[in-house]
Amino acid sequence: MVDVASSTRSPAEAVQEAVAELRKAAKEAGVPFPSLRLDPKPLGEDGALAPLIDTGRINIGTARKLTKIHRAARS
């Protein structure tokens, strides 16, 4: 798991690593995110700058795969 607060890497490096890990895990699960990227306007809920990941839009097939994965994870 990526720790954004890690002292060995910057927040920008940590979020890049998180994007790469998510892309790999999603591909391995058969749920690709073709639009996965860093959000160009990274604002958190409170309006402060925060490294955010944009998963992009997904089609209905991907939505169903994600639903199945989430349900299996809760079981």
Secondary structure as GFF3:
##gff-version 3
##sequence-region A 1 75
A	DSSP	alpha_helix	11	28	.	.	.	ID=ss1
A	DSSP	beta_strand	37	38	.	.	.	ID=ss2
A	DSSP	beta_strand	53	54	.	.	.	ID=ss3
A	DSSP	alpha_helix	60	74	.	.	.	ID=ss4
###
